[in-house]
Amino acid sequence: MSYVITAPCEGEKFGECVDVCPVDCIEEGEKMFYIDPDICIDCGACQAVCPVEAIYHEEELLPEDQVYLEKAKEFFASR
């Protein structure tokens, strides 16, 4: 399981989540930040500092936000 960055982050450039991640699993993409679901340790540090409340645990995603988990997987698979 991992945390997932969702729609409110699109177009934002804050990045507080990157600074607090203890395993460096968050990277900035072209339109938003992504959390690598294979590296995330479920610590929740990123969720606590997100200024736009865009980060949710994978199990708490709304059906319409599942696409953001898939986008994160695709982003890291292409690296």
All heavy atoms as a GROMACS GRO file, in nm:
protein
  617
    1MET      N    1   0.084  -0.119   0.000
    1MET     CA    2   0.000   0.000   0.000
    1MET      C    3   0.088   0.125   0.000
    1MET      O    4   0.201   0.122   0.046
    1MET     CB    5  -0.090   0.002   0.123
    1MET     CG    6  -0.187  -0.112   0.131
    1MET     SD    7  -0.307  -0.098  -0.001
    1MET     CE    8  -0.371  -0.261  -0.001
    2SER      N    9   0.031   0.232  -0.049
    2SER     CA   10   0.107   0.357  -0.052
    2SER      C   11   0.011   0.475  -0.046
    2SER      O   12  -0.110   0.460  -0.054
    2SER     CB   13   0.193   0.364  -0.178
    2SER     OG   14   0.120   0.408  -0.289
    3TYR      N   15   0.071   0.590  -0.035
    3TYR     CA   16  -0.006   0.714  -0.045
    3TYR      C   17  -0.008   0.754  -0.192
    3TYR      O   18   0.080   0.717  -0.270
    3TYR     CB   19   0.057   0.823   0.042
    3TYR     CG   20   0.016   0.807   0.186
    3TYR    CD1   21   0.084   0.722   0.272
    3TYR    CD2   22  -0.095   0.875   0.235
    3TYR    CE1   23   0.044   0.706   0.403
    3TYR    CE2   24  -0.137   0.859   0.366
    3TYR     CZ   25  -0.066   0.774   0.450
    3TYR     OH   26  -0.108   0.758   0.578
    4VAL      N   27  -0.111   0.831  -0.229
    4VAL     CA   28  -0.131   0.870  -0.368
    4VAL      C   29  -0.162   1.019  -0.372
    4VAL      O   30  -0.240   1.070  -0.292
    4VAL     CB   31  -0.250   0.792  -0.430
    4VAL    CG1   32  -0.272   0.833  -0.575
    4VAL    CG2   33  -0.227   0.642  -0.420
    5ILE      N   34  -0.101   1.088  -0.466
    5ILE     CA   35  -0.127   1.231  -0.485
    5ILE      C   36  -0.237   1.244  -0.591
    5ILE      O   37  -0.229   1.184  -0.698
    5ILE     CB   38   0.000   1.305  -0.527
    5ILE    CG1   39   0.107   1.289  -0.418
    5ILE    CG2   40  -0.029   1.453  -0.553
    5ILE    CD1   41   0.242   1.346  -0.452
    6THR      N   42  -0.339   1.324  -0.560
    6THR     CA   43  -0.458   1.333  -0.645
    6THR      C   44  -0.475   1.471  -0.708
    6THR      O   45  -0.388   1.557  -0.698
    6THR     CB   46  -0.583   1.294  -0.564
    6THR    OG1   47  -0.599   1.387  -0.457
    6THR    CG2   48  -0.573   1.152  -0.509
    7ALA      N   49  -0.590   1.494  -0.768
    7ALA     CA   50  -0.623   1.612  -0.851
    7ALA      C   51  -0.585   1.747  -0.792
    7ALA      O   52  -0.537   1.833  -0.866
    7ALA     CB   53  -0.770   1.611  -0.888
    8PRO      N   54  -0.606   1.774  -0.664
    8PRO     CA   55  -0.573   1.909  -0.616
    8PRO      C   56  -0.427   1.949  -0.637
    8PRO      O   57  -0.394   2.067  -0.636
    8PRO     CB   58  -0.606   1.903  -0.466
    8PRO     CG   59  -0.713   1.799  -0.457
    8PRO     CD   60  -0.675   1.696  -0.561
    9CYS      N   61  -0.340   1.851  -0.660
    9CYS     CA   62  -0.198   1.881  -0.683
    9CYS      C   63  -0.168   1.922  -0.827
    9CYS      O   64  -0.065   1.983  -0.853
    9CYS     CB   65  -0.112   1.760  -0.645
    9CYS     SG   66   0.065   1.787  -0.662
   10GLU      N   67  -0.256   1.890  -0.918
   10GLU     CA   68  -0.228   1.919  -1.058
   10GLU      C   69  -0.204   2.070  -1.076
   10GLU      O   70  -0.284   2.153  -1.035
   10GLU     CB   71  -0.344   1.874  -1.147
   10GLU     CG   72  -0.351   1.724  -1.158
   10GLU     CD   73  -0.461   1.675  -1.247
   10GLU    OE1   74  -0.573   1.729  -1.241
   10GLU    OE2   75  -0.436   1.581  -1.323
   11GLY      N   76  -0.091   2.100  -1.136
   11GLY     CA   77  -0.054   2.239  -1.162
   11GLY      C   78   0.012   2.309  -1.044
   11GLY      O   79   0.055   2.423  -1.057
   12GLU      N   80   0.023   2.242  -0.931
   12GLU     CA   81   0.085   2.303  -0.813
   12GLU      C   82   0.235   2.277  -0.814
   12GLU      O   83   0.282   2.178  -0.867
   12GLU     CB   84   0.023   2.247  -0.684
   12GLU     CG   85  -0.124   2.276  -0.669
   12GLU     CD   86  -0.155   2.425  -0.653
   12GLU    OE1   87  -0.067   2.504  -0.618
   12GLU    OE2   88  -0.271   2.461  -0.678
   13LYS      N   89   0.310   2.364  -0.752
   13LYS     CA   90   0.455   2.352  -0.747
   13LYS      C   91   0.508   2.365  -0.605
   13LYS      O   92   0.620   2.406  -0.584
   13LYS     CB   93   0.520   2.460  -0.836
   13LYS     CG   94   0.485   2.447  -0.982
   13LYS     CD   95   0.549   2.324  -1.040
   13LYS     CE   96   0.516   2.313  -1.188
   13LYS     NZ   97   0.564   2.191  -1.247
   14PHE      N   98   0.426   2.331  -0.506
   14PHE     CA   99   0.468   2.347  -0.368
   14PHE      C  100   0.585   2.256  -0.333
   14PHE      O  101   0.692   2.302  -0.300
   14PHE     CB  102   0.351   2.323  -0.271
   14PHE     CG  103   0.242   2.425  -0.283
   14PHE    CD1  104   0.120   2.391  -0.336
   14PHE    CD2  105   0.263   2.555  -0.242
   14PHE    CE1  106   0.018   2.485  -0.349
   14PHE    CE2  107   0.163   2.650  -0.254
   14PHE     CZ  108   0.040   2.614  -0.307
   15GLY      N  109   0.565   2.126  -0.331
   15GLY     CA  110   0.672   2.031  -0.308
   15GLY      C  111   0.711   2.005  -0.164
   15GLY      O  112   0.814   1.944  -0.139
   16GLU      N  113   0.631   2.050  -0.067
   16GLU     CA  114   0.664   2.022   0.073
   16GLU      C  115   0.673   1.872   0.097
   16GLU      O  116   0.752   1.825   0.179
   16GLU     CB  117   0.560   2.082   0.169
   16GLU     CG  118   0.572   2.231   0.186
   16GLU     CD  119   0.488   2.310   0.085
   16GLU    OE1  120   0.454   2.255  -0.022
   16GLU    OE2  121   0.457   2.426   0.114
   17CYS      N  122   0.592   1.796   0.024
   17CYS     CA  123   0.590   1.651   0.042
   17CYS      C  124   0.726   1.589   0.007
   17CYS      O  125   0.770   1.495   0.072
   17CYS     CB  126   0.480   1.588  -0.043
   17CYS     SG  127   0.491   1.626  -0.219
   18VAL      N  128   0.792   1.642  -0.092
   18VAL     CA  129   0.922   1.590  -0.134
   18VAL      C  130   1.023   1.605  -0.020
   18VAL      O  131   1.101   1.513   0.008
   18VAL     CB  132   0.973   1.663  -0.260
   18VAL    CG1  133   1.113   1.616  -0.297
   18VAL    CG2  134   0.877   1.643  -0.376
   19ASP      N  135   1.021   1.718   0.045
   19ASP     CA  136   1.118   1.748   0.150
   19ASP      C  137   1.104   1.659   0.273
   19ASP      O  138   1.203   1.634   0.341
   19ASP     CB  139   1.108   1.894   0.192
   19ASP     CG  140   1.142   1.990   0.079
   19ASP    OD1  141   1.221   1.951  -0.010
   19ASP    OD2  142   1.091   2.102   0.080
   20VAL      N  143   0.984   1.611   0.302
   20VAL     CA  144   0.964   1.534   0.426
   20VAL      C  145   0.967   1.383   0.404
   20VAL      O  146   0.971   1.308   0.502
   20VAL     CB  147   0.832   1.572   0.497
   20VAL    CG1  148   0.832   1.718   0.536
   20VAL    CG2  149   0.711   1.536   0.415
   21CYS      N  150   0.967   1.337   0.282
   21CYS     CA  151   0.964   1.193   0.256
   21CYS      C  152   1.095   1.128   0.300
   21CYS      O  153   1.202   1.160   0.247
   21CYS     CB  154   0.940   1.166   0.108
   21CYS     SG  155   0.932   0.989   0.071
   22PRO      N  156   1.090   1.034   0.395
   22PRO     CA  157   1.212   0.973   0.445
   22PRO      C  158   1.277   0.873   0.349
   22PRO      O  159   1.393   0.835   0.368
   22PRO     CB  160   1.167   0.902   0.574
   22PRO     CG  161   1.024   0.871   0.550
   22PRO     CD  162   0.971   0.986   0.467
   23VAL      N  163   1.205   0.830   0.246
   23VAL     CA  164   1.262   0.734   0.151
   23VAL      C  165   1.274   0.791   0.009
   23VAL      O  166   1.300   0.717  -0.086
   23VAL     CB  167   1.180   0.602   0.149
   23VAL    CG1  168   1.193   0.529   0.280
   23VAL    CG2  169   1.036   0.625   0.113
   24ASP      N  170   1.256   0.920  -0.005
   24ASP     CA  171   1.270   0.988  -0.134
   24ASP      C  172   1.191   0.922  -0.246
   24ASP      O  173   1.243   0.898  -0.355
   24ASP     CB  174   1.418   0.998  -0.173
   24ASP     CG  175   1.498   1.083  -0.078
   24ASP    OD1  176   1.442   1.182  -0.027
   24ASP    OD2  177   1.615   1.049  -0.051
   25CYS      N  178   1.063   0.894  -0.220
   25CYS     CA  179   0.982   0.827  -0.322
   25CYS      C  180   0.888   0.923  -0.396
   25CYS      O  181   0.803   0.878  -0.472
   25CYS     CB  182   0.903   0.712  -0.261
   25CYS     SG  183   0.771   0.761  -0.149
   26ILE      N  184   0.904   1.053  -0.374
   26ILE     CA  185   0.816   1.150  -0.440
   26ILE      C  186   0.898   1.230  -0.542
   26ILE      O  187   1.004   1.282  -0.509
   26ILE     CB  188   0.751   1.246  -0.338
   26ILE    CG1  189   0.676   1.166  -0.233
   26ILE    CG2  190   0.659   1.344  -0.410
   26ILE    CD1  191   0.621   1.248  -0.120
   27GLU      N  192   0.846   1.237  -0.663
   27GLU     CA  193   0.914   1.311  -0.769
   27GLU      C  194   0.815   1.403  -0.839
   27GLU      O  195   0.696   1.375  -0.846
   27GLU     CB  196   0.975   1.216  -0.871
   27GLU     CG  197   1.091   1.136  -0.815
   27GLU     CD  198   1.161   1.054  -0.923
   27GLU    OE1  199   1.153   1.091  -1.042
   27GLU    OE2  200   1.223   0.954  -0.886
   28GLU      N  201   0.870   1.510  -0.892
   28GLU     CA  202   0.788   1.605  -0.966
   28GLU      C  203   0.779   1.563  -1.112
   28GLU      O  204   0.880   1.537  -1.178
   28GLU     CB  205   0.848   1.744  -0.957
   28GLU     CG  206   0.764   1.851  -1.021
   28GLU     CD  207   0.818   1.991  -1.001
   28GLU    OE1  208   0.927   2.006  -0.944
   28GLU    OE2  209   0.751   2.086  -1.043
   29GLY      N  210   0.657   1.555  -1.162
   29GLY     CA  211   0.634   1.527  -1.302
   29GLY      C  212   0.605   1.657  -1.376
   29GLY      O  213   0.621   1.766  -1.320
   30GLU      N  214   0.562   1.645  -1.498
   30GLU     CA  215   0.534   1.763  -1.579
   30GLU      C  216   0.418   1.845  -1.524
   30GLU      O  217   0.421   1.967  -1.526
   30GLU     CB  218   0.504   1.721  -1.722
   30GLU     CG  219   0.491   1.836  -1.818
   30GLU     CD  220   0.472   1.790  -1.961
   30GLU    OE1  221   0.545   1.699  -2.004
   30GLU    OE2  222   0.384   1.845  -2.028
   31LYS      N  223   0.314   1.777  -1.473
   31LYS     CA  224   0.194   1.847  -1.428
   31LYS      C  225   0.167   1.838  -1.280
   31LYS      O  226   0.084   1.911  -1.227
   31LYS     CB  227   0.072   1.792  -1.503
   31LYS     CG  228   0.077   1.816  -1.651
   31LYS     CD  229  -0.045   1.764  -1.720
   31LYS     CE  230  -0.034   1.789  -1.870
   31LYS     NZ  231  -0.149   1.740  -1.941
   32MET      N  232   0.234   1.744  -1.210
   32MET     CA  233   0.208   1.726  -1.068
   32MET      C  234   0.318   1.640  -1.006
   32MET      O  235   0.409   1.597  -1.076
   32MET     CB  236   0.071   1.662  -1.044
   32MET     CG  237   0.054   1.524  -1.104
   32MET     SD  238  -0.114   1.457  -1.089
   32MET     CE  239  -0.128   1.430  -0.915
   33PHE      N  240   0.309   1.617  -0.877
   33PHE     CA  241   0.402   1.529  -0.808
   33PHE      C  242   0.343   1.389  -0.803
   33PHE      O  243   0.221   1.371  -0.805
   33PHE     CB  244   0.426   1.580  -0.665
   33PHE     CG  245   0.505   1.707  -0.660
   33PHE    CD1  246   0.442   1.829  -0.667
   33PHE    CD2  247   0.643   1.704  -0.648
   33PHE    CE1  248   0.514   1.947  -0.662
   33PHE    CE2  249   0.717   1.821  -0.644
   33PHE     CZ  250   0.652   1.943  -0.651
   34TYR      N  251   0.432   1.289  -0.796
   34TYR     CA  252   0.391   1.150  -0.790
   34TYR      C  253   0.466   1.078  -0.679
   34TYR      O  254   0.583   1.105  -0.655
   34TYR     CB  255   0.421   1.078  -0.922
   34TYR     CG  256   0.347   1.135  -1.039
   34TYR    CD1  257   0.407   1.227  -1.124
   34TYR    CD2  258   0.216   1.096  -1.067
   34TYR    CE1  259   0.340   1.280  -1.232
   34TYR    CE2  260   0.148   1.148  -1.176
   34TYR     CZ  261   0.211   1.240  -1.258
   34TYR     OH  262   0.143   1.293  -1.365
   35ILE      N  263   0.399   0.981  -0.616
   35ILE     CA  264   0.459   0.897  -0.515
   35ILE      C  265   0.480   0.759  -0.576
   35ILE      O  266   0.386   0.700  -0.630
   35ILE     CB  267   0.369   0.885  -0.390
   35ILE    CG1  268   0.352   1.023  -0.326
   35ILE    CG2  269   0.427   0.785  -0.291
   35ILE    CD1  270   0.251   1.025  -0.211
   36ASP      N  271   0.601   0.707  -0.565
   36ASP     CA  272   0.631   0.574  -0.617
   36ASP      C  273   0.565   0.470  -0.526
   36ASP      O  274   0.608   0.453  -0.411
   36ASP     CB  275   0.781   0.551  -0.624
   36ASP     CG  276   0.819   0.423  -0.695
   36ASP    OD1  277   0.738   0.327  -0.694
   36ASP    OD2  278   0.930   0.417  -0.750
   37PRO      N  279   0.462   0.400  -0.575
   37PRO     CA  280   0.391   0.306  -0.488
   37PRO      C  281   0.475   0.186  -0.447
   37PRO      O  282   0.443   0.118  -0.349
   37PRO     CB  283   0.271   0.264  -0.572
   37PRO     CG  284   0.309   0.292  -0.712
   37PRO     CD  285   0.406   0.408  -0.707
   38ASP      N  286   0.583   0.158  -0.518
   38ASP     CA  287   0.670   0.046  -0.483
   38ASP      C  288   0.771   0.080  -0.374
   38ASP      O  289   0.828  -0.010  -0.312
   38ASP     CB  290   0.745  -0.004  -0.607
   38ASP     CG  291   0.653  -0.066  -0.710
   38ASP    OD1  292   0.549  -0.124  -0.669
   38ASP    OD2  293   0.683  -0.056  -0.830
   39ILE      N  294   0.792   0.209  -0.350
   39ILE     CA  295   0.891   0.251  -0.251
   39ILE      C  296   0.826   0.311  -0.126
   39ILE      O  297   0.881   0.303  -0.017
   39ILE     CB  298   0.990   0.352  -0.313
   39ILE    CG1  299   1.067   0.285  -0.428
   39ILE    CG2  300   1.088   0.404  -0.209
   39ILE    CD1  301   1.159   0.378  -0.503
   40CYS      N  302   0.707   0.368  -0.140
   40CYS     CA  303   0.638   0.433  -0.028
   40CYS      C  304   0.628   0.338   0.091
   40CYS      O  305   0.591   0.221   0.076
   40CYS     CB  306   0.499   0.477  -0.073
   40CYS     SG  307   0.401   0.555   0.057
   41ILE      N  308   0.660   0.389   0.210
   41ILE     CA  309   0.655   0.307   0.332
   41ILE      C  310   0.533   0.339   0.418
   41ILE      O  311   0.526   0.299   0.534
   41ILE     CB  312   0.784   0.321   0.414
   41ILE    CG1  313   0.808   0.467   0.457
   41ILE    CG2  314   0.902   0.264   0.337
   41ILE    CD1  315   0.919   0.486   0.557
   42ASP      N  316   0.438   0.412   0.364
   42ASP     CA  317   0.313   0.443   0.434
   42ASP      C  318   0.332   0.521   0.565
   42ASP      O  319   0.257   0.501   0.660
   42ASP     CB  320   0.233   0.316   0.465
   42ASP     CG  321   0.192   0.239   0.341
   42ASP    OD1  322   0.177   0.302   0.236
   42ASP    OD2  323   0.176   0.117   0.350
   43CYS      N  324   0.429   0.609   0.568
   43CYS     CA  325   0.455   0.682   0.693
   43CYS      C  326   0.358   0.797   0.715
   43CYS      O  327   0.336   0.839   0.828
   43CYS     CB  328   0.599   0.731   0.698
   43CYS     SG  329   0.635   0.865   0.581
   44GLY      N  330   0.302   0.853   0.608
   44GLY     CA  331   0.206   0.962   0.620
   44GLY      C  332   0.266   1.100   0.635
   44GLY      O  333   0.193   1.198   0.646
   45ALA      N  334   0.398   1.111   0.634
   45ALA     CA  335   0.462   1.242   0.649
   45ALA      C  336   0.420   1.338   0.538
   45ALA      O  337   0.397   1.456   0.563
   45ALA     CB  338   0.613   1.228   0.653
   46CYS      N  339   0.407   1.288   0.418
   46CYS     CA  340   0.370   1.372   0.303
   46CYS      C  341   0.228   1.425   0.319
   46CYS      O  342   0.201   1.542   0.291
   46CYS     CB  343   0.384   1.295   0.173
   46CYS     SG  344   0.286   1.143   0.165
   47GLN      N  345   0.138   1.341   0.364
   47GLN     CA  346  -0.001   1.381   0.380
   47GLN      C  347  -0.013   1.495   0.482
   47GLN      O  348  -0.091   1.588   0.463
   47GLN     CB  349  -0.085   1.262   0.423
   47GLN     CG  350  -0.233   1.293   0.429
   47GLN     CD  351  -0.314   1.173   0.474
   47GLN    OE1  352  -0.273   1.099   0.562
   47GLN    NE2  353  -0.430   1.154   0.412
   48ALA      N  354   0.064   1.488   0.586
   48ALA     CA  355   0.056   1.587   0.693
   48ALA      C  356   0.098   1.727   0.648
   48ALA      O  357   0.051   1.826   0.703
   48ALA     CB  358   0.142   1.543   0.811
   49VAL      N  359   0.185   1.737   0.548
   49VAL     CA  360   0.235   1.869   0.507
   49VAL      C  361   0.175   1.920   0.376
   49VAL      O  362   0.206   2.032   0.334
   49VAL     CB  363   0.390   1.871   0.496
   49VAL    CG1  364   0.454   1.839   0.629
   49VAL    CG2  365   0.439   1.778   0.387
   50CYS      N  366   0.092   1.843   0.311
   50CYS     CA  367   0.037   1.883   0.181
   50CYS      C  368  -0.053   2.006   0.196
   50CYS      O  369  -0.157   1.999   0.261
   50CYS     CB  370  -0.042   1.768   0.119
   50CYS     SG  371  -0.108   1.809  -0.044
   51PRO      N  372  -0.014   2.119   0.134
   51PRO     CA  373  -0.093   2.242   0.150
   51PRO      C  374  -0.226   2.243   0.075
   51PRO      O  375  -0.312   2.325   0.103
   51PRO     CB  376   0.001   2.350   0.096
   51PRO     CG  377   0.087   2.280  -0.002
   51PRO     CD  378   0.105   2.140   0.052
   52VAL      N  379  -0.243   2.150  -0.020
   52VAL     CA  380  -0.368   2.146  -0.096
   52VAL      C  381  -0.450   2.021  -0.065
   52VAL      O  382  -0.548   1.992  -0.134
   52VAL     CB  383  -0.342   2.159  -0.248
   52VAL    CG1  384  -0.287   2.296  -0.282
   52VAL    CG2  385  -0.251   2.049  -0.299
   53GLU      N  386  -0.411   1.947   0.036
   53GLU     CA  387  -0.482   1.826   0.081
   53GLU      C  388  -0.510   1.731  -0.035
   53GLU      O  389  -0.623   1.688  -0.057
   53GLU     CB  390  -0.608   1.864   0.157
   53GLU     CG  391  -0.579   1.944   0.282
   53GLU     CD  392  -0.703   1.982   0.361
   53GLU    OE1  393  -0.813   1.932   0.334
   53GLU    OE2  394  -0.687   2.065   0.452
   54ALA      N  395  -0.405   1.699  -0.110
   54ALA     CA  396  -0.418   1.615  -0.228
   54ALA      C  397  -0.371   1.472  -0.206
   54ALA      O  398  -0.379   1.390  -0.296
   54ALA     CB  399  -0.337   1.676  -0.342
   55ILE      N  400  -0.319   1.440  -0.087
   55ILE     CA  401  -0.259   1.309  -0.064
   55ILE      C  402  -0.349   1.223   0.023
   55ILE      O  403  -0.390   1.263   0.131
   55ILE     CB  404  -0.120   1.325  -0.001
   55ILE    CG1  405  -0.030   1.411  -0.092
   55ILE    CG2  406  -0.057   1.188   0.024
   55ILE    CD1  407   0.106   1.444  -0.034
   56TYR      N  408  -0.375   1.102  -0.028
   56TYR     CA  409  -0.461   1.007   0.041
   56TYR      C  410  -0.396   0.869   0.039
   56TYR      O  411  -0.324   0.835  -0.055
   56TYR     CB  412  -0.598   0.997  -0.028
   56TYR     CG  413  -0.674   1.125  -0.021
   56TYR    CD1  414  -0.664   1.220  -0.122
   56TYR    CD2  415  -0.755   1.154   0.088
   56TYR    CE1  416  -0.732   1.340  -0.116
   56TYR    CE2  417  -0.825   1.274   0.095
   56TYR     CZ  418  -0.812   1.366  -0.007
   56TYR     OH  419  -0.880   1.486   0.001
   57HIS      N  420  -0.426   0.791   0.142
   57HIS     CA  421  -0.379   0.653   0.141
   57HIS      C  422  -0.455   0.579   0.032
   57HIS      O  423  -0.573   0.605   0.007
   57HIS     CB  424  -0.402   0.587   0.277
   57HIS     CG  425  -0.324   0.462   0.293
   57HIS    ND1  426  -0.374   0.340   0.254
   57HIS    CD2  427  -0.197   0.440   0.337
   57HIS    CE1  428  -0.282   0.248   0.276
   57HIS    NE2  429  -0.174   0.305   0.326
   58GLU      N  430  -0.387   0.488  -0.031
   58GLU     CA  431  -0.444   0.411  -0.142
   58GLU      C  432  -0.580   0.350  -0.107
   58GLU      O  433  -0.671   0.349  -0.189
   58GLU     CB  434  -0.345   0.300  -0.178
   58GLU     CG  435  -0.382   0.212  -0.290
   58GLU     CD  436  -0.275   0.108  -0.320
   58GLU    OE1  437  -0.160   0.122  -0.274
   58GLU    OE2  438  -0.309   0.013  -0.391
   59GLU      N  439  -0.594   0.303   0.015
   59GLU     CA  440  -0.720   0.242   0.057
   59GLU      C  441  -0.833   0.342   0.076
   59GLU      O  442  -0.949   0.305   0.082
   59GLU     CB  443  -0.700   0.164   0.187
   59GLU     CG  444  -0.610   0.044   0.172
   59GLU     CD  445  -0.585  -0.027   0.302
   59GLU    OE1  446  -0.609   0.031   0.409
   59GLU    OE2  447  -0.541  -0.143   0.297
   60GLU      N  448  -0.800   0.472   0.086
   60GLU     CA  449  -0.899   0.576   0.109
   60GLU      C  450  -0.938   0.651  -0.019
   60GLU      O  451  -1.018   0.743  -0.014
   60GLU     CB  452  -0.846   0.676   0.211
   60GLU     CG  453  -0.817   0.615   0.346
   60GLU     CD  454  -0.747   0.711   0.441
   60GLU    OE1  455  -0.693   0.813   0.395
   60GLU    OE2  456  -0.745   0.682   0.561
   61LEU      N  457  -0.882   0.611  -0.133
   61LEU     CA  458  -0.911   0.680  -0.258
   61LEU      C  459  -1.057   0.663  -0.298
   61LEU      O  460  -1.112   0.554  -0.287
   61LEU     CB  461  -0.824   0.627  -0.372
   61LEU     CG  462  -0.677   0.663  -0.370
   61LEU    CD1  463  -0.605   0.589  -0.483
   61LEU    CD2  464  -0.657   0.813  -0.382
   62LEU      N  465  -1.115   0.770  -0.345
   62LEU     CA  466  -1.249   0.762  -0.404
   62LEU      C  467  -1.235   0.692  -0.540
   62LEU      O  468  -1.128   0.696  -0.601
   62LEU     CB  469  -1.306   0.901  -0.423
   62LEU     CG  470  -1.328   0.983  -0.295
   62LEU    CD1  471  -1.370   1.125  -0.331
   62LEU    CD2  472  -1.431   0.915  -0.206
   63PRO      N  473  -1.342   0.629  -0.588
   63PRO     CA  474  -1.333   0.560  -0.717
   63PRO      C  475  -1.279   0.649  -0.829
   63PRO      O  476  -1.199   0.605  -0.912
   63PRO     CB  477  -1.477   0.516  -0.744
   63PRO     CG  478  -1.536   0.501  -0.609
   63PRO     CD  479  -1.473   0.610  -0.525
   64GLU      N  480  -1.320   0.775  -0.830
   64GLU     CA  481  -1.274   0.864  -0.937
   64GLU      C  482  -1.126   0.905  -0.922
   64GLU      O  483  -1.067   0.959  -1.014
   64GLU     CB  484  -1.362   0.989  -0.946
   64GLU     CG  485  -1.367   1.073  -0.820
   64GLU     CD  486  -1.480   1.039  -0.725
   64GLU    OE1  487  -1.534   0.928  -0.730
   64GLU    OE2  488  -1.514   1.125  -0.644
   65ASP      N  489  -1.067   0.879  -0.806
   65ASP     CA  490  -0.926   0.912  -0.784
   65ASP      C  491  -0.833   0.794  -0.807
   65ASP      O  492  -0.711   0.810  -0.803
   65ASP     CB  493  -0.905   0.967  -0.643
   65ASP     CG  494  -0.962   1.106  -0.626
   65ASP    OD1  495  -0.968   1.181  -0.726
   65ASP    OD2  496  -1.000   1.141  -0.513
   66GLN      N  497  -0.886   0.677  -0.835
   66GLN     CA  498  -0.803   0.559  -0.863
   66GLN      C  499  -0.709   0.583  -0.980
   66GLN      O  500  -0.601   0.529  -0.986
   66GLN     CB  501  -0.891   0.437  -0.890
   66GLN     CG  502  -0.962   0.383  -0.769
   66GLN     CD  503  -0.866   0.318  -0.669
   66GLN    OE1  504  -0.764   0.261  -0.705
   66GLN    NE2  505  -0.901   0.329  -0.543
   67VAL      N  506  -0.752   0.667  -1.072
   67VAL     CA  507  -0.671   0.698  -1.190
   67VAL      C  508  -0.536   0.757  -1.150
   67VAL      O  509  -0.436   0.738  -1.220
   67VAL     CB  510  -0.747   0.791  -1.288
   67VAL    CG1  511  -0.771   0.927  -1.227
   67VAL    CG2  512  -0.674   0.802  -1.418
   68TYR      N  513  -0.529   0.826  -1.037
   68TYR     CA  514  -0.403   0.887  -0.994
   68TYR      C  515  -0.302   0.783  -0.945
   68TYR      O  516  -0.182   0.802  -0.960
   68TYR     CB  517  -0.428   0.996  -0.889
   68TYR     CG  518  -0.498   1.112  -0.953
   68TYR    CD1  519  -0.636   1.127  -0.942
   68TYR    CD2  520  -0.428   1.204  -1.029
   68TYR    CE1  521  -0.702   1.231  -1.004
   68TYR    CE2  522  -0.493   1.308  -1.093
   68TYR     CZ  523  -0.630   1.322  -1.080
   68TYR     OH  524  -0.693   1.425  -1.144
   69LEU      N  525  -0.350   0.673  -0.892
   69LEU     CA  526  -0.260   0.563  -0.858
   69LEU      C  527  -0.201   0.504  -0.985
   69LEU      O  528  -0.081   0.479  -0.994
   69LEU     CB  529  -0.334   0.456  -0.777
   69LEU     CG  530  -0.254   0.331  -0.743
   69LEU    CD1  531  -0.127   0.365  -0.664
   69LEU    CD2  532  -0.341   0.233  -0.665
   70GLU      N  533  -0.284   0.488  -1.086
   70GLU     CA  534  -0.237   0.435  -1.214
   70GLU      C  535  -0.138   0.531  -1.280
   70GLU      O  536  -0.038   0.489  -1.338
   70GLU     CB  537  -0.354   0.405  -1.307
   70GLU     CG  538  -0.444   0.295  -1.256
   70GLU     CD  539  -0.370   0.167  -1.220
   70GLU    OE1  540  -0.285   0.122  -1.298
   70GLU    OE2  541  -0.397   0.113  -1.111
   71LYS      N  542  -0.166   0.661  -1.271
   71LYS     CA  543  -0.074   0.761  -1.328
   71LYS      C  544   0.062   0.754  -1.259
   71LYS      O  545   0.166   0.766  -1.324
   71LYS     CB  546  -0.132   0.902  -1.314
   71LYS     CG  547  -0.244   0.932  -1.409
   71LYS     CD  548  -0.292   1.076  -1.391
   71LYS     CE  549  -0.403   1.108  -1.487
   71LYS     NZ  550  -0.438   1.250  -1.487
   72ALA      N  551   0.063   0.734  -1.127
   72ALA     CA  552   0.188   0.725  -1.053
   72ALA      C  553   0.265   0.600  -1.096
   72ALA      O  554   0.388   0.606  -1.119
   72ALA     CB  555   0.162   0.721  -0.903
   73LYS      N  556   0.197   0.489  -1.111
   73LYS     CA  557   0.262   0.366  -1.156
   73LYS      C  558   0.323   0.385  -1.293
   73LYS      O  559   0.436   0.344  -1.318
   73LYS     CB  560   0.161   0.251  -1.157
   73LYS     CG  561   0.121   0.204  -1.019
   73LYS     CD  562   0.016   0.094  -1.028
   73LYS     CE  563  -0.027   0.047  -0.891
   73LYS     NZ  564  -0.131  -0.058  -0.899
   74GLU      N  565   0.248   0.448  -1.383
   74GLU     CA  566   0.298   0.473  -1.519
   74GLU      C  567   0.417   0.566  -1.517
   74GLU      O  568   0.514   0.547  -1.591
   74GLU     CB  569   0.186   0.530  -1.606
   74GLU     CG  570   0.076   0.432  -1.638
   74GLU     CD  571  -0.043   0.497  -1.706
   74GLU    OE1  572  -0.036   0.616  -1.744
   74GLU    OE2  573  -0.146   0.427  -1.720
   75PHE      N  574   0.410   0.670  -1.434
   75PHE     CA  575   0.520   0.767  -1.425
   75PHE      C  576   0.650   0.698  -1.384
   75PHE      O  577   0.754   0.719  -1.447
   75PHE     CB  578   0.484   0.878  -1.323
   75PHE     CG  579   0.592   0.977  -1.302
   75PHE    CD1  580   0.613   1.082  -1.390
   75PHE    CD2  581   0.676   0.968  -1.191
   75PHE    CE1  582   0.714   1.174  -1.371
   75PHE    CE2  583   0.777   1.062  -1.169
   75PHE     CZ  584   0.796   1.165  -1.259
   76PHE      N  585   0.645   0.614  -1.283
   76PHE     CA  586   0.767   0.549  -1.236
   76PHE      C  587   0.809   0.433  -1.324
   76PHE      O  588   0.928   0.402  -1.332
   76PHE     CB  589   0.753   0.508  -1.089
   76PHE     CG  590   0.760   0.628  -0.998
   76PHE    CD1  591   0.643   0.682  -0.945
   76PHE    CD2  592   0.880   0.688  -0.968
   76PHE    CE1  593   0.648   0.794  -0.863
   76PHE    CE2  594   0.886   0.801  -0.887
   76PHE     CZ  595   0.770   0.854  -0.835
   77ALA      N  596   0.717   0.370  -1.395
   77ALA     CA  597   0.752   0.263  -1.487
   77ALA      C  598   0.830   0.316  -1.607
   77ALA      O  599   0.912   0.246  -1.665
   77ALA     CB  600   0.626   0.191  -1.534
   78SER      N  601   0.806   0.442  -1.641
   78SER     CA  602   0.873   0.502  -1.757
   78SER      C  603   1.010   0.557  -1.724
   78SER      O  604   1.079   0.610  -1.810
   78SER     CB  605   0.786   0.614  -1.816
   78SER     OG  606   0.778   0.724  -1.726
   79ARG      N  607   1.054   0.546  -1.601
   79ARG     CA  608   1.184   0.600  -1.559
   79ARG      C  609   1.293   0.500  -1.576
   79ARG      O  610   1.294   0.392  -1.573
   79ARG     CB  611   1.178   0.647  -1.414
   79ARG     CG  612   1.069   0.757  -1.405
   79ARG     CD  613   1.075   0.833  -1.280
   79ARG     NE  614   1.114   0.966  -1.269
   79ARG     CZ  615   1.142   1.061  -1.356
   79ARG    NH1  616   1.144   1.038  -1.479
   79ARG    NH2  617   1.170   1.183  -1.322
   0.00000   0.00000   0.00000
